[in-house]
Every structure is written in structure tokens, then in C-alpha cells.
Amino acid sequence: MTERTIDTHPGTQQAAITRRSVLVGAGAGALGVAATGTRVHALGGDAARPGAFAMVTDTHANLQEPDRTAALERIFAHIEERDAQFVLNCGDITDLGTADEFELYNATIPPALRGKVRSVPGNHENQYLVDALEAFDAHIDARRYSFTSGGLHVIGLDPVVMMEWGWFYDRDLLDWLEGELRQLSRETPVILFVHFPMSADWNYVQNDHELLTLIDPYPVRAVFAGHRHVTNVSTFNGLTQVMGNSLKNGPYYYWAEQTDGEDGPVLEVTEVSVPLEGEVTEEKLTTIPLTGQGREALGPLRSIVRVDHSALDLQVHTPPRAAVAEVKARPYPQAYGKIDGGWSPLQQSGQGSHRWSGQVDVSDLPPGRHKLEVRAVGENGDLYDDVAELELPSTTAQIGWRTRLDGRIQGGLAERDGLVVAATTKGEVRAFEPTGRSERPRWRTRLGPVYRAPVFTPDGGTLLVPSTDHHLYALDPETGATQWTTDLGAPLAGDLAFAEVDDEPRLFLAVGSTVRSLDLSGREQWSADLNGICGGRPECDGDRVYAGSGDGNAYAFDARTGERLWRTQLTDKETRYDTVLYGPWACYVRLLDDGAVLFTRFSNAVALDGATGEQVWLGEGDDLDLQQVVYTPPTLTDHGILLVDGFAGSVHLFDPDTGRESWQAEAVPRNFAAQPVPDPDEDDVYWLVGQSGVLARIDLEQESVEQVLQVLTCYTQSTAVIVGSGADRVLLVGGQDGQLYGVVGLDQV
């Protein structure tokens, strides 16, 4: 494995896939590309002619970075001279995903390459702007690819959905991939390209082990990826992964050329640097076999797990033919990025035996469902990664039931009088009247994709569902029938707020770079310009409406007319990218006492005077170091303001009058968007299901946090709800896997 560049990455949708087949190019090198499961074969003789291709990644097109643009132009010009059959871009094409950044990127591609470049989305195409994937679709031909060229079959993958941190290969994508692989000859080597690197060393896509298991029978020889901003080559599960460096670090691209090796055809991969001055340099990175034993060298593995309280006995069987030097295991690390260490070695039963056994320490894990990473190391240093599942018994909270919906449950859940509504990224909306024993479904309907929480109107007579198809849907809570819809002209990717203005109920929401006021029949009262994208939640005190913006400012508007009253800058960053990243664009505004208004930004909270916009206080504390607090809504409690540091997963309590931190504690490994919810029976207790799926009990009176149950083995950013009381309490939470989980036994914790 080689890794030669320091990681400088600052952080890391699948909305509906473009439903069209795209046939592009003509003449030499033209490719047939399908945006969905329909395959279109390559044109002409190029499909069989061995050749070469190029890869770039993390190009981060940005109008304020002309040197980066010039470097990309030099790279594409150099690739053009070499007659590449095709060019792959492994994502993070742009910095923010704006239309002008995509236009800039496309303008760097010379005419001779424009029919040859294939670009998959990265997290910078889904993470910051609510309309970034719409801009992607408008400027890039497809989000996933399957084509044949030069004797290779190339497949591009897109495990991203809008405004999500922590990624997932959903069932639709895996089924599509398997359908493509089944149609290929077993003699055709397959290349995958995707933004996020795979293997147990990274854990960016939470279930990439499912993808590795799926491709196990097929001749997948290589994966090209990016994201980490390093050059890295690794070999695992019979394939070679080439991770490319970013243009933020230098003018790099990667050249892959088919040649004849000693045992058959191979792919020679080199890293190429195209400096502004001086000669172009090349460095050989790896040689990838395109035939031979491949994936079956060290696997598959067969794991048997036996759990006895905190001790876990593991037995792993390796294939009889495998030359294995070491087998080790560890609990799935709920971490971000490169993962080192933590392995427990297993012992070989005897010389030449293919059975390995030992214990893995799980004493630090909460009860519930977990994954165990298992790794076989070959005598030649190659790796084979697998995952085994286990369940640690619980004497208190446990999963009472679960049910599957179509799509990811990304937005929070709506609840009123025991009726719970969940909506998915594929537009399924379902209502339940859950108990501890059953979900008790009431109705279901289909709308556009939903990424934020449905919400009941204050009188309970209507359920409002925001969709990225630009529509706000009003449903009958009793039947799910549509009462009305309104087209607001942009994806609805923020949560909804209600307030009374002159004794009339009003709805406030962010739409693109505007904040809107609607009545409860969907008629727009006014629209105000935020001068930047907003993916959070506005708030209204009856006189003024407050919202954060991607231009780095907090805004106040007249609640009756939409006239701007004040604007306060909340970040000192100068570039457009940094202003969005570190500003209040995703914050959920909260009203404090004495006319103060709470805003959050990337690394802190700030209270402003509601009438003037002047700063009242800025969060402070001993060694206060917050990250990603803007994404999780602040929780106002009787003990103070409860903030969640998304990066560290810690909880922090602040005095609402002074902004002084009074208490903090570790809570969950990471958190993104999911808010702590109050216990209906205990005033001082809040429950939080963090991004990693662990349920934590937060007691503000006792100033304690306890991890109670590992509910999910996938990620979640959906705020839970609790129905019932006493022993009948049920906590419901949804996950990336589309399942709704009912957790019971909270009274026993």
C-alpha cells in the first residue's frame, strides 16, 4: 500500500436517477452510456481494441480558484494528446455544486474529449446545496454508467443522496449493479469507479461490504476512487483500488494502459503531474492483473459468532486453497476516514489448518445489533475483508419490531396523538399507530422524494410533506389523501415552521435561496431573498421571521410583508465555498427569552437581538472546540440550550442568557441532523439516536449520558419520536436502510 500525500479534505443524494439513456460521441472512442439499468453497448471497433484511459478526481471546480481551473485545463489537454479512449472523474467535480461551477468544469474539457468524459457525483455534489444534484443533472450526462470500451467493462456508481453525511449502497443501486454484471461475459474484466474508497481501512460507505459480497463472483479487477485527497493503492478481495489525489493538492491525473504481463493482460497505472512550468512527470503506481485467480484467492470467509455477555468467541473458516498468514477481527469502527488498528488476532487451529478462532473484546459496546469486521491477510500481503453480524443481549431497551419502507428514511418523523408518519427519499409516505408489539399501519401514499420531516399543522387537520420535486403536499392525516399541492419552484430541503401573525396561522420555509411565507391553504403571502442557499429552518416570533443563509449572514424579515429588517454577518470567511461551509446556511433558528434569537454556524452558536441583529453572546467555555453544530437542531430545555457536536458526537449545555457552557459529555460516535427528543415521562431526560445508530439516554439533571442500545447497523440522520408513556413507551427511528424501528423497554433503563 502506498500513501504519499497528506489528507487535506475538510469533510465529506440519491434523488431520482436521471431517467434517460444517453448515447454520446461519434467515431473513434465513442461510448454508449446508460443513466439507469438499461445498458447501451459501445459503438464501433473500440469496444475490443485494447487501449488506455485516464482518471481525474476531486477537481473541485471553483470560480474563485483560477489556478485550479488552469491546472485542470492543462490536464485535459495532456490527456487529449494521448488519445484516451475515455476519461473518468470520480466525483467532487465542484466545490459547492452550483450551476456556474459545473459550467466552468465543462468549459475546461476540450472538444475532442467531450464525448469521452464520465463523471460520478461526490459528496460536494450533494452535501451543501439543496439543488446541487439538479445542477449535476443539468450539466452532466448521467449519475451512473455501464459501458464497454477497449476490452474493459466500466461501471460508475452513485451512493449519494441530497444533504447526507455518511453514505450507503441502497438496494436499487446494488440490484442495478448486479443486473449489469450478469449480462457480461466472465472473460470481460470489470472496472468500477466511485467517489468513496472501499475496504475496512476507510468505512466511508457504511455497507460497502455488501457491494464487495455482491461482486465476489464476477471479474471485477479494479476500483478507481477519490475523496480522501491522497494517492493510495491497496489490494483487497482480489481487486486493486487506486485512490486519486485532488487538484487542491496539485495537477494530478492517472493514466491506465493495457499491456501484456507475464501471466496475461494487465493494466499499468501511473500518476501524472502536469505543472504550470517544467516537464510533465510520471510515476508508476501499480500493475493490475486483468485475468487470473482474482477474488477467490483468500475468500470467501465463513464466520461463526458466539456471544457470552461481554466476551465474543469468533471462529473463521478460510477456503482450503487460500494461503492465509493471519486472520483478525474488530468491532465495526464507528469512525470517519482512514481507520487504523483495533484488530484482535485469531489463532490458527494447527499448522495448515483453515480454521481460526479467538475472542474479540466487545465490553465497550452497548447492547444491540453490531457488525464485526473480519480480515484475512495472505502470505503475499493481500487482504480479504468480510463482515459478520452479531447481537449483544439487552436486559432493558430492545427492538420490539421493524418494518421496511421503499427508500431511505432521511427526514425526521412526524407524530401527533399517537399517529406517526415517515417519508422516504423515493416518495413513499406511510402512517402508523405503533405499539410495543406492532407498527400497526394506517395508510400509505406516493409523492415526490422526501428528505425532510413531514409536519402536522397546529390544529392537526393537515399533514404537510415537503418534497425535492419542488412541491409542498398537504395530506389528510386520517387517510393520506391529497388535500392540495403547491409548486414552489425549487427543491424543498428545509424543515417547516409555523407561527401566528396577526392571529392568522402562517407557514414559513426556505426554498432555494429564498424564505417564503404561506397560508395554510398553500397560497404564498410573500417571498424574500436570502442571497444564498438555505437548508435549515426559519423561525417567526409573530413580528419577524429569522433565517440563516449560505452567504454567511443571519437575516430578519417583517413577518407581514417580507421586508428585510436587518442582516448580520456570522462568518469572517471570504470565499464563497468557506462562507457556505462555516456559515449558518443549515441552522435551525430558535427563539430565546428577552427577544434574543439563537443561530448556529459550523463551530459555535450565537445569540442575536431579534429587533436589531446585534450580538447578545457567542458561545464560550473552557477549551470549547465545536465542529458541525450547524446541522443538528439546538434543543431548548429547562436546563439550558442543548447542542450536539456532530463531528465528535458530544453534547453541550449552554446558559441561554450568557452563552456560557455549563456541561459537556461524550454521547455518540457521530451525529448529523438527528435531534435529541424529550422523554414524555421524565422532564430532564432526552433520547438521541446518533448517526451510527446508537441510542443514548441524556439526563440533564444528573449530567450523565448512557449508551443504551445499538438500534441500527446503518447510518441515520432522522430525528426519532416517542409515543406512549410508562412501560408502553415506544421510540421510533428510521434509517438509511429504509427500515422503521420500534424500540421498547425505555422504562427499564
N, C-alpha and C positions, 0 to 999 in steps of 0.2 A: 504494500500500500504506500502511495506517495501522497504527501500533502505539503505544499510548498509555499502557500500564501496565507497570511493571517486573515482570519474571518473578520470582515468589517460590516456584516449585514446588520441593520438596525432592528430588524424584526421580521416578522413574517406576517364561483357561485355556481353551484351549477344551476343556473337558471335554465330555462328550456333550451336544449341544444338547437342550433340553427337547423331547421327542418328543410334542408335543401341539399341536393347533390351538386358539387362544384367540379366542373371539368375545365381545367385551366391549361394554358400554354399550347404551343404547337411546334412541330418539328423536333429537332434533337432535344432530348431531355424532358419532353413534356410528360406530365404526370396526370393520372386520373385520381381525383380525391373525393372521398365521400365524407360529408359532415356527420352522418349518423351511421347506422348499421349497414346501409347499402354500399357495397363495395363497387368501385369503378376501377378497372384494371388500367395499367399504364399503356400508353399508346406506343405503337411502333416497335422497333427492334431494341430500344433502350432497356426494355424490361429484362433482357437476357444478357446484355453487354456488361461485363464486369467494369466497374469504374470507381469513382471516388465521390465523396460528398463532404460537405462542411457543416460544422455546428458552431453557433454562437449562443450565448445565454446571458441573461441579466444585463441586457443592453441599456435599460433604464433611460429611454429617450426622454429628454427634458429640454425645453426651450431655453432654460437659463443655464444650460451646460454646453456651450458651443464646442468646447474641446472634445467632449464625449461624442457629439454628433460628428465632428470631423474624423474622429477615430473610427467610428462605425462606417463612414463613407470610404475610408482607406481600406478597411477590412473587406467590405463588399466588392470594392474594385479589385482587390487582390484575388478574392475568390472567383470573380468573373474571369480573370485571366487564366485561371487553372481549369476552366471548363468543368465545374462541378455538376454532377447530374441533378443534385438537389441540395438545399440548404435547410438545416433545422435550427429553429430558435426555441430554446427550452423554457421560455417564459420570463416574466418580469421584463417584458418588452418596453414598458414605460415606467415612469416613476409613480404616477398617480392614476393612470388610466383615462386621461382626458382625451377628447377628440383631437385637439391640436397636437398632443404628443404622438398619437397614432399616425396622424398626417405627417409629422416630422419623421417618424420611423420609416414609413413607406417611401418618403422622398429620398431617403438615403440608399434605397435599393436601385441599382442601375437597371435599365430596361431589359437587358439580357437575362437578368435573374428574377424578374418579377413573376414569371410563371413557375419558379422553382422553389421559392421560399415557403416553408411550412412553420407556422408559429402557434404554440400552445400557450394558454394563459398561465400566469404565475400568480402569486398572492398579491402583487402590486396591480394586477388587473381585477382584483375582486375585493381588496381589503379596505380601501379608504373611501372611494367614491361610490355612491349608491347607483350611479349609472355607468360605471366603468365597463361592465360586461356588455352593455348596449353599445357603447363606443367600440369595443372589441369586435362585436358582430358587424358593425357598420364598416369597419376598415380592414378586417382580417377575414380570409375566406371561410374558415371553419375553426371549431374548437378542438376537434379530434380528427384523426386521419387514419387511413388504412390504404396503402398503395404499394405497388411493386416497381422496383427500378434497379437496374444493374445486378439482377440475380438476388437481390435482397427484398424482403418484405418489411416495410416500415409502418409502425403503428404509433400514433400520438395520443396521449391520454390527458384528461382534464378533470382531476378530482377536486375542483374548487366550486364553491357557491358564493353568492354575494355576502360580503361583510362577515366572513367566517375566519377564525383563527384556530388552527388545528384541522386537519383535512382527512378525507375519507373516500375510499373507493366504494361507491354505493352499488347496489345490486344491478341497476340498469347498466352502469358502466362495465361491471365485470361480465354481465351476460353478453353485452355487445362485444367485448374483447374476446370472449370465448367463441362467439359466433364467427368472428373474423379468423381466429386461429384454426377452427375446424375446417375451414374451406381451403386451407393451404396444404400443399404437398409437404410431407415430413422431410423432404430434401431441401426445402427452402429455408435458409437461415432468416431469423426474425430479429429486427432491431426495434426496441421501444424507445420513445423519447417522452419525457415528462419533466415538469419543473422540479419536483421534490425528489431528492435521493432516497433510495431504499436501503434496507437491511437493518439489523438490530443496532448498528452504530449510530443511527440517526433518529428514527422514530418521529418523523415529521407527519407522515400519513399514518394515522393510528392503526389501520388494518392492512398495511402493505403485505403482511404475511398471508392474507387471503389472496392477494394478487399473485404472490410467489407460488402458493399452492396451486392456483388455477393454471399457471403457465408451466408447471412442472413437467407435464407430458410432451410439451411442444419445444421445438428447436429455437427457443429464444436465446440468442447468443450475447446480446449486449443491451445495456440501458445507458442512454445519454440523459444527463440531468444537470441542474444548476442549483440555484437558491442560496447556497452557502457562501458564495464568493471566494471559493478556493479551487485550486486544481487538485483533484483527488482521483485516484484509480484504485478500485478494490475488486476482488473476485469472491463471489459467494454464490451458492446454489447453482453452480455450473455456468454462471454468466459473468461477464465483466461489466462493471459500471464505471463510466467516465463522467466525472463531475467537472463542469467547466467553470472557469473564473469569470468575473464580472468586468465590464468595461469601466466600472468605478475604480478598479484596481490597475487597469492597463488595457492596451489594444490587442486583446487576445481573441483568437478563434481556434478551432480544432479541425484538423484535416484527417479524414479516414479514407484509406485507399486499399482496395482489394489487391492482394498479391498471392503468389503461391508459396506456402510454407512447406516444411519438411513432411508434414503429415496431411497436407491438403490446403485448401484456400484459407487465407487469414485476412484480417482487417488490421492494417498498420495505422495507428493513431498517433498523430503528432500535435503538439501545441505550437501555434504560430503567433508571433508577435509582430505587429506592423507599426513601428514607431513613426512619429512625425519626421524625424531626422535619423539618418543611419540606415543600415541594412535590415531587411526582414530576417528574423531568426526563427529557427525551428528546433524543437526538442522532441525526440521520440518519447512517447508516454507508455505505450503498451502494444502488444500484439494479441489480437482476439481470434481464437480459432473459430471457423465457421462450420466445421464438421467435427465429428468425433464423439467421444463419450458424453460430454456436456453435463447436463443437470444430474444425471444418475450417479455421478462419481461418489458422493458422500451421503446422499439421501434417497428416498425419504426416511425420516426418523419416526419411530413408534415410541411414544412416551406413555408411561403409566404413573399416575399420581395418586398417592395415598396421604390423606391429611389426618393428623392427630394433634388437635389443638394448635400450638404454635410451631410444631415440627411438621415438615413436609418431606415425605420419602418419595424419591423420584427414581424411576427405572427407565432407561432409554435403550432401545434396540436399534443398532445401526445395520445397514444392509451387509450381508455376508461378504460381498465383494469389496466393500469400502475399506480403504487404507486409512483408518482413523487413528490419530495420535492423541486426541484429547476430546472430551465431552464436558460441557459445563452448562450451568443454568443460573437464572436470576429472575426475581420478580420483574414484571414489565416496568421499566423506569418511567415514571410519570414526569418526564422532563422534556426539555426543548432543545433540539440540536444535537450536536455530537455527544454521544454517551460513552463514557469510558468506565471500565471496572465494574465492581459489584458482583462478579461472577463467582459461583460456588463450583469447584471442580468435582466431577464424579469419578468414581473408581472403576476401572475395568475389572470384570469378574475373574479374569485369568488371561494369561498370555494367548493372544489370538482370538479372545472372546469378542463377541459383538454385543455384549450386554454390559451396560454401565449403570452404576447405581450410587446413591448418596443422599444426603439431606441438604435442603435449602432452607435457610433461616427466613421465616415469614413472621417473626414475632412482632415486627413493627407495622404489619399490615392490619387494617381494620377487618372485621368480618365481611363476608360477601363474596362476590364474583370477581375473580382475578385472572390475569394471564401470566404465564410463565414463559420466558424466552429460553430456548434451548439451542445451543450452538455446538456443532461438531467441527473439529479442526483436523484437516487432513495432514498426512505426513509431509505433503508438499506446501503446507501453509494455507491451502484453500479452505473456505468456510462453507458451512451449510447451516442456515438459520431456520428455526421452526418455532411454533408457539403451541403450548399446551394450556388448557383451561382448568381452573380449579375453583372450588368454593370453600371458604373458611366458615365454619358454623357460627351462627349468631344466637345468643340467648335473649336478645332484645329485638331491635328493629330488623325486619327482613322483607323480602319482596313477596307480597301477597298474590299478585297477578301481573301479567303484562299482555299487551295487545299491540299488533303491528298496524301501522298506517302506511300509506303509499307516499314515500318521500321522506325527507329529513324534518324532524320537528325542531326547528331552529328558534322560532319566536317563543315568547313566554305563553303560558296557558291563561285562559280566561275562566273565572269562577264567579258564580252568583247563586246563592241559595242552594248549594249542593250540585248545581249543573256546571260541568267542566267542559270547556271547548278547546280542542287542539287543532292546529292547522299546519300544513306541510309545504315544503318547497315545490311540490308537484301539484299543489292546489287542492288537496283533499282536506275538508273541514269536517270534523266529527264531534258530536256532543255525547257526553256520558253523565250518568248519575252514579258515581262509583261508591262501592262499599269496600270493606276489607277483603271480601271474598271474590268480588267480580267487578269488572268495569261497567257493566250494565249500560250498553249503548242505547242512545236515544234516536239519533238521526245522523245522516251524513250527506254531504253535497260536494260539488266540484266547482272551484273558482280558478282564478289565476294563481300563480305561485305566491306563497305567503312566507315572509321572512321575519315578520314582527308579530307581536301579540294581538290576537283579537281582543276586543274590549266591549263590555256592556255599557249602554248609555246609562246615565244616572238613575232614570226611572225603571231600568231593567227591561224596557219594552222592545229594545233593538240590540242586536249584536253587530258591531262594526268590524269588518275584516279588511285590512289594507293589503294590497297586492302589488307586486312588481310589474303587473300588466298595465299599470297606470290607474287602475280603478280602485275606488273605495266601495265596498259592498256592504249593504245593510240587510241583515237576515233576521227572520223571525226566530227568536230563541226557542220557541216551542216546537217548530217544525223544520227549521233550516231553510225555509222558502225565502227567496229574494224579495225584499220589500222595495229597494231601489238601488241604483248604482250611479256613480258619477265618475267621469273620466277627468283626471287632474293633470294629464299630460306628461307625467314622469313617474318613474318607479317610486312606490311608497315604501320607504325603508326606514322610517322612524316610527316611534310609538305615538299614540294619540292621547291628547289631554282634553279635559272638559273643565268649563268654568261658567259661571253665570255673569253676564254683562247686562246691566240694567234689568235684572230679574229674568233675562232670557238665557236659556242654556245655549252654549256655543261649543263648537269643537275646534281645536287648534292642532295643526300638524305641519311638519316640514315636508315639502315637496320639491325635490331637486335643490335649487339654491334659493328657494322662497319659503316663507312661512305663510300659511293660509288660515283664514277663519271661515268656518262653515256653520250653517244652522243644522239642526238635527234631521232635516229632510235632504241634506246634501247640497243645498244651494250655497254657493260661495258668497261670503259677505265682503271680503277683501283679500288681497294678496300683497305681501311686502317683500322686497328684495333683500336677501341676506348677503349678497356679493360673494357667496361661497357656498359650498355644499354643506348640507346638514343631515346627519344620520342619527340624531338623538331625539329628544322630546322637549318641546317648548312647555312653558307654564304661564298661567294667567292668574293675576290676583283680582280680577274684576275691572281694573283700570288699565293695566299694562300687560302686554304679552312679552315674554322674555325667551330668547333662543341663542344658542351658540352657533358659530359659523366657521366654515373652512377658511375664511380669510383671517382667522386668528382673533376675532372680536366677539364680545358679548353684545347683544342688541336688546333694546326695549322699544316696543311699538304701542301706539294707542290702541286699546282693545276694541274701540268702537269704529275707528277709521283705518287703522293700519299705518298711520303716520309715524315715521321714525322719531323717537324721542331722544335717544342717546345711543352712543356706541363707545365701548371701552375695549381697548386692546389688551389681550390676555397672554400674548407671547411676544418675545423680542426677536423671534426668528425672522430672517429676511427673505429666504427663498420660498416659493410657492409650496414646494414639497414639505419643507420643515414647518411652515406655518400650519398646514393641514395636520401633519403628524403630531405636533406638540400643542396645538390649539384646542378649543372647546367644541370642535365640529360634531363630536358624537356624544356630548354631555346630555344628561337628563337634569334639567333645571329644577331646583327645589326652592320653595318659599320658606324663609325663616321668620322668626318673630321680629318685631320692631321694624318691619319694612325692608329687611335685608333679603337678598336673593343669592342662592348658592349655585355657583358654576364649578365644573371640574374641567381640568385640562390633563394632558398626559401625565404630569408628575405632581399635581397638587390640586387642592381645592381653594377657591377664593370666594369670599362673600362681598357683594356689591350693594350699595344703597339703591333700592328699587326706584327711587324718584330721580336720582342724579347719575347713577352708574359709577360713583366714586367708590374706591375700595374701602371696605369696612375692616376686613382682615384677610390675611393669607395664612394658610395652614402652616403651623410650626410645631416643632417638638425636638427633643433630644435625639440627635442622629436621624432625623427624619429623612428618608430616602424612598420616595414613592415612584412607581412606574405603572403605567397603563391604568390609572384610576379613572380615566375618562370613559371607559367602556362599560363599567358596572354602575348601575344607578345608585346614588347615595341613598341610604336608609335613615330616615329621621326617627329617632327613638326617644323615650323618656330619659335616657342616659346621655344622649348626645347624638352627633352625626356619625353613623357607621359607614366607613369607606372600606372598599376592598382593593388591595394592590393586586392587580391582575397578574403581573409577572411573578411576584413572589407568592401569591395566594394567601397573603396575610390580611388580617382585619385590623382596623384602626378606628379608635373612638376619639372624636374631637368635640371640644366645647363649642356650641353654636354661637355663643356671644363673643368669644375671643379667638377661636380657631386654634387653640392650644390642644395638642394631642394629650389625652389623659391615659390611654391604654392601647396596647397592641399585642397581637399574638399570632403565631402561625396557625393557619386554618386548613387550607387545602393546597395541593401542589401548584395549581394554577387556576386562574378564573378569567372568563371572558363573557361579559354581558349578564350572566345569571345573578339575580339579586337575592340577598337573604330575605326570608319570609317569616313573619311573626307566628309564633305558636298561639293557637286560639285559646289555650288553657293557661299558659304561663306568660305573664306580661313581659318578663325580662329575657325570654328565650327566643332565639331566631335559628332557623334552619337554612343551610346553604348546601346545594349540590354543585360542587365546583366543576370546572371544565373536564377534569379527569374522571368524573363520575362518582366521587366520594361524597357522602353525606356527612356534614359536620353540624354539631349542636353548639351554638354560641350562647353562652349565659352571660349577659352583661352585668347582672348583679354580682355574680361570683367571679366575674372576669376570668372565665375559663372557656376553652374550646376542646371539644372531643370529637374525633373522627369515629362515627358510629357504624357506617355501613358503606361498602363499595357496591353501589347500585348498578352502574353501567361498566362495561368493558370497552365502550367507545366514548367519544367526547360528547359534551353537551354544553350549550350556552343558553338553554331555555330556563327561564325562571319558573320554579316549581309553585304549586299551590297546595294548600291543606284543606280538606273538608272533614266535617265531623268534629267530635270532641271526645275527651277521655279515651277509653280503650277503643273507641270507634274511629279515631282519627286515621286518615289516610293521606299520605303525602304522594302527590303525583308529579312526575317529571318525565320529559321527553328527551330523546337522544338523536344523534346523527343516524343511528340505525333505523329510525322511523318507529321505534317502539315507545309506547307509553307505559311507564312502570308505576305500579301502586305499592307504596311502602307502608307496612303496618308495624305495630309494636312500638310506636313512639312513646307511649306511656310507660314502657318498661325501661327506657334509657335512663 
